[in-house]
Amino acid sequence: MFLNDDFLLTTEPARQLFHQHAKAMPIIDYHCHLDPREIYEDQPFKNLTAAWLYGDHYKWRLMRANGVPESHITGDASDYDKFLAWAKTLPKAVGNPLYSWTHLELRRFFGVSELLNEDSAPAIWEQVNRKLAEPEFTRRGLIRSSRVKTICTTDDPADSLEYHKLLKESEKDFSVFPTFRPDKALNIDAPGFPAWLTSLEKAAGTPVTTYAELLDALRARVEFFHDHGCRLSDHALDVLRYRAGSDADAQAFFAKRLEGTELSAEEITLYRTELLTALIGFYHDKGWTMQLHIHAYRNNNTPMFQKLGPDTGYDGINDLSLTEALSKLLDRAECGKGLPKTILYSLNPGDYPALLALMGCYQKDTAGKMQLGSGWWYNDTRSGMRQQLTLLADNSLLGNFVGMLTDSRSFLSYTRHEYFRRVLCGLIGELAERGEAPDDMELLGQLVRDISYNNAAGYFGFPSAE
């Protein structure tokens, strides 16, 4: 039966592992794109489309593949017509994780077990919208009902963290911490770079007219974020290239950019290499975890990028060479102060074996110091999760894995943790069934509980756990 209590659990050990060990574990969502202001203000959603379809380019891509006009995706069609367009698309998505996720969200949050399609859409729309109007279905209510203990948002170094402060004062059931994401500092070639420097100056309270001043300002912001509970950084390294230089070189190219002169590709690479190396040192000093998200290929459809902007469903997978540049970056850090705890994600699953082999060269001191990040984006599927888990088990220590994250802008996406835990228990159950793992529920149950929650709680060192 579709989405019954044992879906994805095909063996008896898998069923025991999920129901007795994984299911009840709370959630640490250590990487997401929720807006801390939305969490703090805790407004109810005006309807299911607002909760489900606004900003969700996963759904948008499937709707486009089904021939839905853009007016009913990101355009000016009514919210109900957009919802109906999704309902018409969904029956064709059998086999896609969104088919399971959509129905899991309907069941877990709203008690709707009926399949969503064009015929059932009107009644489901009315039923869910009535629920969303109830006090417990606000943003914070959805977080609480999902048993979330910790959320890490994704934040620019110039952010005031105003809403993180307010949440710390007002919310007692869960914690919301910032994550330091300095992409705008690294993207010196971006048109908005000079304007961003102005915002950084304001946040840091210091001039940023030289490369040395930039480093001072970023170091100060790392301290500020740390004081507000931040224990992770994150970087979107869509293209990872390496070219070593010096602070003097970086200063020369920084000055050249502020003069309005276009930088060469080599100059950009050197600046980014030097700044990222300095940032890695800052993270090491604070005991943070560094996340590197690698090999997205952005904004492939020029007309739609010009119309809608970034993060609207037009990104793909990059297939450039990775190992040499990443190895040089990690090795340089290790030759200096040392690498911080590091999570490596690649959008290209073909990179996993090379990443795992490279990770093993830098493991030391901390259990699971170097992590292969969970299946990200296009790999956030049953098969993608199984591939990531299988290769991690083949090449490292599965039992040290820090587990799942949502990487989402949706307050309804926490069912992905259930989905992941079912995949995890299914995989381990199969190992036990085949005799590759002992049929020892104490051993395997501890492994599942650790991957579901305990490892992340210990690894990141959030203030509440200190």
Residue pairs with C-beta under 8 A, 6 or more apart in sequence:
2 103
2 115
3 100
3 103
3 104
3 107
5 19
6 15
7 100
7 422
8 14
8 382
8 419
8 422
8 423
8 426
9 15
9 18
9 422
9 425
9 426
9 429
10 426
10 429
10 430
11 426
11 429
11 430
11 432
11 433
12 429
12 433
13 428
13 429
13 432
13 433
13 439
13 441
13 444
14 425
14 426
14 428
14 429
14 430
15 425
15 429
16 429
16 441
16 445
17 425
17 428
17 429
17 441
17 444
17 445
17 448
18 421
18 422
18 425
18 448
20 441
20 445
21 425
21 441
21 444
21 445
21 446
21 448
21 449
21 452
22 421
22 422
22 424
22 425
22 448
22 449
22 452
23 418
23 421
25 421
25 449
25 452
25 453
26 147
26 148
26 149
26 453
27 146
27 147
27 148
27 149
27 150
27 414
27 417
27 453
28 148
28 149
28 150
28 403
28 453
28 456
28 457
28 460
29 148
29 150
29 151
29 152
29 405
29 406
29 414
29 417
30 150
30 152
30 232
30 402
30 405
30 456
30 460
31 152
31 154
31 179
31 232
31 234
31 291
31 405
31 406
31 407
32 151
32 152
32 153
32 154
32 405
32 406
32 407
32 408
32 409
32 413
33 153
33 154
33 407
33 408
33 409
34 151
34 153
34 408
34 409
34 411
35 153
35 409
36 153
36 155
36 161
36 163
36 164
36 167
36 176
36 178
37 163
38 139
38 411
39 139
39 140
39 143
39 151
39 163
39 167
39 171
39 176
40 163
40 166
40 167
40 170
40 171
41 139
42 138
42 139
42 140
42 141
43 138
43 139
44 132
44 133
44 135
44 137
44 138
45 51
45 132
45 137
46 79
46 132
47 79
47 80
47 83
47 125
47 129
47 132
48 83
48 124
48 125
48 128
48 129
48 132
49 79
49 80
49 82
49 83
50 79
51 132
51 410
51 411
51 412
52 59
52 83
52 86
52 105
52 410
52 412
53 59
53 60
53 82
53 83
53 86
55 311
55 409
55 410
56 409
56 410
57 311
57 312
57 313
58 98
58 313
59 86
59 89
59 98
60 73
60 74
60 312
60 313
61 313
62 89
62 93
62 96
62 98
63 72
63 73
63 85
63 86
63 89
64 70
64 73
64 313
66 88
66 89
66 92
68 85
68 88
68 89
69 75
71 77
72 81
72 82
72 85
73 82
73 85
74 308
74 312
77 85
80 125
83 121
83 125
84 118
84 121
87 116
87 117
87 118
87 120
87 121
87 124
88 117
88 118
88 121
90 98
90 99
90 102
90 116
90 117
91 115
91 117
93 99
96 381
97 380
97 381
97 382
97 419
100 419
101 413
101 415
101 416
101 419
102 116
103 115
103 116
104 415
104 418
104 419
105 412
105 413
105 415
106 112
106 113
106 116
106 124
106 128
107 113
108 415
108 418
109 131
109 137
109 142
109 145
109 412
109 415
110 127
110 128
110 131
111 131
112 124
112 127
112 128
114 120
114 123
114 124
116 124
131 137
135 141
136 144
136 145
139 411
140 171
140 173
142 411
142 412
142 414
143 151
143 173
143 174
143 411
143 414
144 173
144 174
146 414
146 415
146 417
148 174
148 414
149 174
149 175
150 174
150 175
150 176
150 177
150 457
150 462
150 464
151 174
151 175
151 176
151 177
152 176
152 177
152 178
152 179
152 231
152 232
153 164
153 176
153 177
153 178
153 179
154 179
154 181
154 234
155 161
155 178
155 179
155 180
155 181
155 225
155 230
156 181
156 182
156 184
157 180
157 181
157 182
157 184
157 185
157 200
157 203
157 218
157 221
157 222
157 225
158 184
158 196
158 199
158 200
158 202
158 203
158 204
158 221
159 178
159 203
160 203
161 178
161 224
161 225
161 228
164 176
164 177
164 178
164 228
164 229
165 228
167 176
168 175
168 176
168 228
168 229
175 229
175 462
175 463
175 464
177 228
177 229
177 230
177 231
177 462
177 463
178 225
178 228
178 229
178 230
179 230
179 232
179 233
179 234
179 291
180 221
180 222
180 225
180 230
180 232
180 233
180 234
180 288
181 233
181 234
181 235
181 236
182 218
182 233
182 235
182 279
183 235
183 236
184 190
184 192
184 193
184 196
185 196
185 200
185 214
185 218
185 275
186 235
186 272
186 275
186 276
187 193
188 253
188 254
188 257
188 263
188 268
188 271
188 272
189 257
189 263
189 268
190 196
193 257
194 257
194 258
197 208
197 214
197 258
200 208
200 214
200 217
200 218
200 221
201 207
201 208
201 217
203 217
203 221
204 216
204 217
204 220
204 221
206 213
206 216
206 217
206 220
207 213
208 214
208 217
209 258
210 251
210 254
210 255
211 247
211 250
211 251
211 254
211 255
212 247
212 251
214 254
214 275
215 275
215 278
218 278
218 279
218 282
219 282
222 282
222 283
222 286
226 286
226 288
229 462
229 463
230 288
231 286
231 287
231 288
231 289
231 460
231 461
231 462
231 463
232 288
232 289
232 290
232 291
232 460
233 279
233 283
233 288
233 289
233 290
233 291
234 290
234 291
234 293
235 276
235 290
235 291
235 292
235 293
236 293
236 296
237 292
237 293
237 294
238 294
238 295
238 296
238 297
238 298
238 318
239 318
239 320
240 292
240 294
240 295
240 320
240 322
240 325
240 326
240 329
241 269
241 272
241 273
241 325
242 269
242 273
242 324
242 325
242 326
242 328
242 329
243 266
243 269
243 270
243 273
244 270
244 273
244 274
244 328
244 332
245 270
245 273
245 274
246 274
247 274
249 270
249 271
249 274
250 270
250 271
250 274
250 275
253 263
253 267
253 268
253 270
253 271
254 271
256 263
256 267
257 263
263 271
273 329
276 329
277 329
277 332
277 333
277 336
280 290
280 329
280 333
280 339
280 340
281 333
281 336
281 337
283 289
283 290
283 340
284 333
284 337
284 338
284 339
284 340
285 337
287 340
287 341
287 461
288 340
288 341
289 340
289 341
289 342
289 343
289 459
289 460
290 339
290 340
290 341
290 342
290 343
291 342
291 343
291 345
291 373
292 342
292 343
292 344
292 345
293 345
293 347
293 373
293 376
294 318
294 322
294 326
294 344
294 345
294 346
294 347
294 348
294 351
295 317
295 318
295 319
295 320
295 322
295 346
295 347
295 348
295 351
296 315
296 316
296 317
296 318
296 347
296 377
297 315
297 316
297 317
297 318
298 310
298 314
298 315
299 305
299 310
299 314
299 315
300 314
300 315
300 316
301 314
304 312
304 314
305 312
305 314
317 347
317 348
317 378
318 347
318 348
319 348
319 350
322 346
322 351
322 354
322 355
323 354
323 358
326 344
326 355
326 358
327 358
327 361
330 339
330 342
330 358
330 361
330 362
333 339
334 362
339 362
339 369
339 370
341 366
341 369
341 370
341 371
341 459
342 362
342 369
342 370
342 371
343 371
343 372
343 373
343 402
344 355
344 358
344 359
344 370
344 371
344 372
344 373
345 373
345 374
345 376
346 352
346 355
346 373
346 376
347 376
347 377
347 378
347 379
349 375
349 379
349 384
349 387
349 388
352 372
352 387
352 388
352 391
353 391
353 395
355 372
356 372
356 391
356 392
356 394
356 395
356 396
357 395
359 370
359 371
359 372
359 396
360 370
360 395
360 396
362 369
362 370
363 369
363 370
363 396
366 459
367 397
367 400
368 397
368 400
368 401
368 402
368 455
368 459
371 400
371 401
371 402
372 388
372 391
372 392
372 396
372 401
374 380
374 385
374 388
374 403
374 404
374 405
374 420
375 381
375 384
375 385
375 387
375 388
376 407
377 407
378 384
379 385
379 387
379 388
380 407
380 416
382 419
382 423
385 420
385 423
385 424
386 423
386 427
389 398
389 401
389 423
389 424
389 427
390 427
392 398
392 401
398 447
398 451
399 447
399 450
399 451
400 455
401 451
401 455
402 451
402 455
402 456
402 459
402 460
403 420
403 451
403 452
403 453
403 455
403 456
404 416
404 417
404 420
404 421
404 452
406 413
406 414
406 416
406 417
408 416
417 452
421 448
421 452
424 448
424 451
424 452
425 448
428 437
428 444
428 447
428 448
431 437
432 438
432 439
432 444
437 444
438 444
457 465
458 465
